[in-house]
């Protein structure tokens, strides 16, 4: 089981603003997945719905 982010001592989402909007509804994470992934398909909300990404 994974703890809710509000239940993790010392964690504050506001300390990690790196998922900010890039354009439209796309945030940094979604732009990076599209850029670095293979055959990434995004829905109307810019979320990746299929594709492959390899992380070293």
Jmol script that loads the backbone (N, CA, C; Angstrom):
load data "model"
ATOM      1  N   UNK A   1       0.841  -1.186   0.000  1.00  0.00           N
ATOM      2  CA  UNK A   1       0.000   0.000   0.000  1.00  0.00           C
ATOM      3  C   UNK A   1       0.882   1.244   0.000  1.00  0.00           C
ATOM      4  N   UNK A   2       0.487   2.222  -0.760  1.00  0.00           N
ATOM      5  CA  UNK A   2       1.220   3.486  -0.849  1.00  0.00           C
ATOM      6  C   UNK A   2       0.467   4.530  -0.040  1.00  0.00           C
ATOM      7  N   UNK A   3       1.198   5.238   0.792  1.00  0.00           N
ATOM      8  CA  UNK A   3       0.581   6.276   1.622  1.00  0.00           C
ATOM      9  C   UNK A   3       0.142   7.452   0.763  1.00  0.00           C
ATOM     10  N   UNK A   4      -0.967   8.075   1.155  1.00  0.00           N
ATOM     11  CA  UNK A   4      -1.384   9.303   0.492  1.00  0.00           C
ATOM     12  C   UNK A   4      -0.300  10.344   0.682  1.00  0.00           C
ATOM     13  N   UNK A   5      -0.136  11.225  -0.310  1.00  0.00           N
ATOM     14  CA  UNK A   5       0.933  12.220  -0.206  1.00  0.00           C
ATOM     15  C   UNK A   5       0.767  13.123   1.009  1.00  0.00           C
ATOM     16  N   UNK A   6      -0.457  13.313   1.466  1.00  0.00           N
ATOM     17  CA  UNK A   6      -0.689  14.146   2.645  1.00  0.00           C
ATOM     18  C   UNK A   6      -0.239  13.451   3.934  1.00  0.00           C
ATOM     19  N   UNK A   7      -0.037  12.125   3.873  1.00  0.00           N
ATOM     20  CA  UNK A   7       0.325  11.364   5.061  1.00  0.00           C
ATOM     21  C   UNK A   7       1.824  11.131   5.207  1.00  0.00           C
ATOM     22  N   UNK A   8       2.627  11.648   4.278  1.00  0.00           N
ATOM     23  CA  UNK A   8       4.069  11.419   4.318  1.00  0.00           C
ATOM     24  C   UNK A   8       4.726  12.574   5.078  1.00  0.00           C
ATOM     25  N   UNK A   9       5.330  12.275   6.220  1.00  0.00           N
ATOM     26  CA  UNK A   9       5.968  13.341   7.008  1.00  0.00           C
ATOM     27  C   UNK A   9       7.040  14.085   6.206  1.00  0.00           C
ATOM     28  N   UNK A  10       6.986  15.407   6.229  1.00  0.00           N
ATOM     29  CA  UNK A  10       7.992  16.220   5.560  1.00  0.00           C
ATOM     30  C   UNK A  10       7.758  16.445   4.077  1.00  0.00           C
ATOM     31  N   UNK A  11       6.737  15.770   3.494  1.00  0.00           N
ATOM     32  CA  UNK A  11       6.470  15.936   2.063  1.00  0.00           C
ATOM     33  C   UNK A  11       5.511  17.093   1.840  1.00  0.00           C
ATOM     34  N   UNK A  12       5.833  17.905   0.868  1.00  0.00           N
ATOM     35  CA  UNK A  12       4.939  18.982   0.464  1.00  0.00           C
ATOM     36  C   UNK A  12       5.017  19.111  -1.049  1.00  0.00           C
ATOM     37  N   UNK A  13       3.897  18.884  -1.724  1.00  0.00           N
ATOM     38  CA  UNK A  13       3.870  18.973  -3.186  1.00  0.00           C
ATOM     39  C   UNK A  13       4.372  20.332  -3.663  1.00  0.00           C
ATOM     40  N   UNK A  14       4.136  21.388  -2.894  1.00  0.00           N
ATOM     41  CA  UNK A  14       4.558  22.727  -3.313  1.00  0.00           C
ATOM     42  C   UNK A  14       6.077  22.862  -3.416  1.00  0.00           C
ATOM     43  N   UNK A  15       6.827  21.937  -2.808  1.00  0.00           N
ATOM     44  CA  UNK A  15       8.284  21.955  -2.916  1.00  0.00           C
ATOM     45  C   UNK A  15       8.762  21.387  -4.253  1.00  0.00           C
ATOM     46  N   UNK A  16       7.846  20.827  -5.030  1.00  0.00           N
ATOM     47  CA  UNK A  16       8.188  20.182  -6.300  1.00  0.00           C
ATOM     48  C   UNK A  16       7.315  20.741  -7.422  1.00  0.00           C
ATOM     49  N   UNK A  17       7.571  21.981  -7.832  1.00  0.00           N
ATOM     50  CA  UNK A  17       6.721  22.620  -8.847  1.00  0.00           C
ATOM     51  C   UNK A  17       7.086  22.248 -10.284  1.00  0.00           C
ATOM     52  N   UNK A  18       7.874  21.204 -10.469  1.00  0.00           N
ATOM     53  CA  UNK A  18       8.380  20.883 -11.799  1.00  0.00           C
ATOM     54  C   UNK A  18       7.336  20.321 -12.755  1.00  0.00           C
ATOM     55  N   UNK A  19       6.149  19.986 -12.296  1.00  0.00           N
ATOM     56  CA  UNK A  19       5.125  19.508 -13.223  1.00  0.00           C
ATOM     57  C   UNK A  19       4.218  20.661 -13.656  1.00  0.00           C
ATOM     58  N   UNK A  20       4.776  21.827 -13.840  1.00  0.00           N
ATOM     59  CA  UNK A  20       3.997  22.997 -14.222  1.00  0.00           C
ATOM     60  C   UNK A  20       3.492  22.862 -15.647  1.00  0.00           C
ATOM     61  N   UNK A  21       2.475  23.633 -15.978  1.00  0.00           N
ATOM     62  CA  UNK A  21       1.921  23.616 -17.325  1.00  0.00           C
ATOM     63  C   UNK A  21       2.944  24.105 -18.334  1.00  0.00           C
ATOM     64  N   UNK A  22       2.986  23.425 -19.462  1.00  0.00           N
ATOM     65  CA  UNK A  22       3.882  23.815 -20.548  1.00  0.00           C
ATOM     66  C   UNK A  22       3.109  24.540 -21.639  1.00  0.00           C
ATOM     67  N   UNK A  23       2.019  23.941 -22.063  1.00  0.00           N
ATOM     68  CA  UNK A  23       1.126  24.559 -23.038  1.00  0.00           C
ATOM     69  C   UNK A  23      -0.206  23.825 -22.976  1.00  0.00           C
ATOM     70  N   UNK A  24      -1.288  24.558 -23.186  1.00  0.00           N
ATOM     71  CA  UNK A  24      -2.614  23.944 -23.112  1.00  0.00           C
ATOM     72  C   UNK A  24      -2.792  23.201 -21.803  1.00  0.00           C
ATOM     73  N   UNK A  25      -3.217  21.938 -21.915  1.00  0.00           N
ATOM     74  CA  UNK A  25      -3.418  21.118 -20.722  1.00  0.00           C
ATOM     75  C   UNK A  25      -2.206  20.251 -20.411  1.00  0.00           C
ATOM     76  N   UNK A  26      -1.145  20.357 -21.204  1.00  0.00           N
ATOM     77  CA  UNK A  26       0.045  19.514 -21.018  1.00  0.00           C
ATOM     78  C   UNK A  26       0.954  20.067 -19.927  1.00  0.00           C
ATOM     79  N   UNK A  27       1.383  19.178 -19.019  1.00  0.00           N
ATOM     80  CA  UNK A  27       2.358  19.592 -18.026  1.00  0.00           C
ATOM     81  C   UNK A  27       3.729  19.012 -18.387  1.00  0.00           C
ATOM     82  N   UNK A  28       4.734  19.335 -17.609  1.00  0.00           N
ATOM     83  CA  UNK A  28       6.106  18.927 -17.903  1.00  0.00           C
ATOM     84  C   UNK A  28       6.227  17.413 -18.027  1.00  0.00           C
ATOM     85  N   UNK A  29       5.570  16.673 -17.151  1.00  0.00           N
ATOM     86  CA  UNK A  29       5.630  15.211 -17.201  1.00  0.00           C
ATOM     87  C   UNK A  29       5.108  14.697 -18.535  1.00  0.00           C
ATOM     88  N   UNK A  30       3.962  15.203 -18.964  1.00  0.00           N
ATOM     89  CA  UNK A  30       3.352  14.730 -20.200  1.00  0.00           C
ATOM     90  C   UNK A  30       4.191  15.096 -21.415  1.00  0.00           C
ATOM     91  N   UNK A  31       4.779  16.286 -21.422  1.00  0.00           N
ATOM     92  CA  UNK A  31       5.650  16.704 -22.521  1.00  0.00           C
ATOM     93  C   UNK A  31       6.881  15.807 -22.579  1.00  0.00           C
ATOM     94  N   UNK A  32       7.441  15.480 -21.421  1.00  0.00           N
ATOM     95  CA  UNK A  32       8.626  14.619 -21.361  1.00  0.00           C
ATOM     96  C   UNK A  32       8.304  13.208 -21.835  1.00  0.00           C
ATOM     97  N   UNK A  33       7.162  12.663 -21.425  1.00  0.00           N
ATOM     98  CA  UNK A  33       6.770  11.332 -21.886  1.00  0.00           C
ATOM     99  C   UNK A  33       6.624  11.299 -23.403  1.00  0.00           C
ATOM    100  N   UNK A  34       6.022  12.328 -23.964  1.00  0.00           N
ATOM    101  CA  UNK A  34       5.857  12.400 -25.419  1.00  0.00           C
ATOM    102  C   UNK A  34       7.218  12.505 -26.093  1.00  0.00           C
ATOM    103  N   UNK A  35       8.088  13.337 -25.573  1.00  0.00           N
ATOM    104  CA  UNK A  35       9.408  13.561 -26.163  1.00  0.00           C
ATOM    105  C   UNK A  35      10.292  12.321 -26.095  1.00  0.00           C
ATOM    106  N   UNK A  36      10.312  11.666 -24.949  1.00  0.00           N
ATOM    107  CA  UNK A  36      11.250  10.565 -24.727  1.00  0.00           C
ATOM    108  C   UNK A  36      10.668   9.181 -25.008  1.00  0.00           C
ATOM    109  N   UNK A  37       9.374   9.098 -25.175  1.00  0.00           N
ATOM    110  CA  UNK A  37       8.742   7.806 -25.390  1.00  0.00           C
ATOM    111  C   UNK A  37       8.743   7.396 -26.856  1.00  0.00           C
ATOM    112  N   UNK A  38       8.323   6.177 -27.072  1.00  0.00           N
ATOM    113  CA  UNK A  38       8.181   5.656 -28.426  1.00  0.00           C
ATOM    114  C   UNK A  38       6.714   5.343 -28.669  1.00  0.00           C
ATOM    115  N   UNK A  39       6.205   5.809 -29.796  1.00  0.00           N
ATOM    116  CA  UNK A  39       4.811   5.562 -30.187  1.00  0.00           C
ATOM    117  C   UNK A  39       3.826   6.006 -29.108  1.00  0.00           C
ATOM    118  N   UNK A  40       4.102   7.131 -28.473  1.00  0.00           N
ATOM    119  CA  UNK A  40       3.230   7.636 -27.411  1.00  0.00           C
ATOM    120  C   UNK A  40       1.992   8.273 -28.034  1.00  0.00           C
ATOM    121  N   UNK A  41       0.835   7.840 -27.545  1.00  0.00           N
ATOM    122  CA  UNK A  41      -0.440   8.410 -27.964  1.00  0.00           C
ATOM    123  C   UNK A  41      -1.020   9.104 -26.743  1.00  0.00           C
ATOM    124  N   UNK A  42      -1.472  10.347 -26.948  1.00  0.00           N
ATOM    125  CA  UNK A  42      -2.049  11.116 -25.849  1.00  0.00           C
ATOM    126  C   UNK A  42      -3.532  11.339 -26.106  1.00  0.00           C
ATOM    127  N   UNK A  43      -4.314  11.409 -25.012  1.00  0.00           N
ATOM    128  CA  UNK A  43      -5.740  11.703 -25.147  1.00  0.00           C
ATOM    129  C   UNK A  43      -5.957  13.208 -25.246  1.00  0.00           C
ATOM    130  N   UNK A  44      -7.201  13.632 -25.267  1.00  0.00           N
ATOM    131  CA  UNK A  44      -7.519  15.060 -25.393  1.00  0.00           C
ATOM    132  C   UNK A  44      -7.027  15.881 -24.200  1.00  0.00           C
ATOM    133  N   UNK A  45      -6.760  15.222 -23.073  1.00  0.00           N
ATOM    134  CA  UNK A  45      -6.259  15.904 -21.885  1.00  0.00           C
ATOM    135  C   UNK A  45      -4.752  15.873 -21.799  1.00  0.00           C
ATOM    136  N   UNK A  46      -4.089  15.398 -22.863  1.00  0.00           N
ATOM    137  CA  UNK A  46      -2.637  15.343 -22.964  1.00  0.00           C
ATOM    138  C   UNK A  46      -2.023  14.184 -22.172  1.00  0.00           C
ATOM    139  N   UNK A  47      -2.840  13.326 -21.596  1.00  0.00           N
ATOM    140  CA  UNK A  47      -2.331  12.182 -20.839  1.00  0.00           C
ATOM    141  C   UNK A  47      -1.918  11.070 -21.795  1.00  0.00           C
ATOM    142  N   UNK A  48      -0.774  10.437 -21.520  1.00  0.00           N
ATOM    143  CA  UNK A  48      -0.321   9.311 -22.332  1.00  0.00           C
ATOM    144  C   UNK A  48      -1.250   8.130 -22.077  1.00  0.00           C
ATOM    145  N   UNK A  49      -1.793   7.570 -23.149  1.00  0.00           N
ATOM    146  CA  UNK A  49      -2.695   6.433 -23.009  1.00  0.00           C
ATOM    147  C   UNK A  49      -2.065   5.150 -23.546  1.00  0.00           C
ATOM    148  N   UNK A  50      -0.994   5.301 -24.330  1.00  0.00           N
ATOM    149  CA  UNK A  50      -0.261   4.129 -24.798  1.00  0.00           C
ATOM    150  C   UNK A  50       1.109   4.571 -25.258  1.00  0.00           C
ATOM    151  N   UNK A  51       1.993   3.591 -25.416  1.00  0.00           N
ATOM    152  CA  UNK A  51       3.348   3.867 -25.860  1.00  0.00           C
ATOM    153  C   UNK A  51       4.335   3.199 -24.936  1.00  0.00           C
ATOM    154  N   UNK A  52       5.600   3.436 -25.205  1.00  0.00           N
ATOM    155  CA  UNK A  52       6.668   2.813 -24.445  1.00  0.00           C
ATOM    156  C   UNK A  52       7.694   3.856 -24.062  1.00  0.00           C
ATOM    157  N   UNK A  53       8.212   3.724 -22.864  1.00  0.00           N
ATOM    158  CA  UNK A  53       9.289   4.609 -22.422  1.00  0.00           C
ATOM    159  C   UNK A  53      10.290   3.779 -21.642  1.00  0.00           C
ATOM    160  N   UNK A  54      11.546   3.932 -21.957  1.00  0.00           N
ATOM    161  CA  UNK A  54      12.620   3.227 -21.254  1.00  0.00           C
ATOM    162  C   UNK A  54      13.371   4.236 -20.406  1.00  0.00           C
ATOM    163  N   UNK A  55      13.583   3.915 -19.146  1.00  0.00           N
ATOM    164  CA  UNK A  55      14.313   4.781 -18.243  1.00  0.00           C
ATOM    165  C   UNK A  55      15.543   4.057 -17.739  1.00  0.00           C
ATOM    166  N   UNK A  56      16.691   4.708 -17.839  1.00  0.00           N
ATOM    167  CA  UNK A  56      17.931   4.091 -17.356  1.00  0.00           C
ATOM    168  C   UNK A  56      18.136   4.329 -15.896  1.00  0.00           C
TER     169      UNK A  56
END
end "model"
wireframe off; spacefill off
backbone 0.3
color backbone group
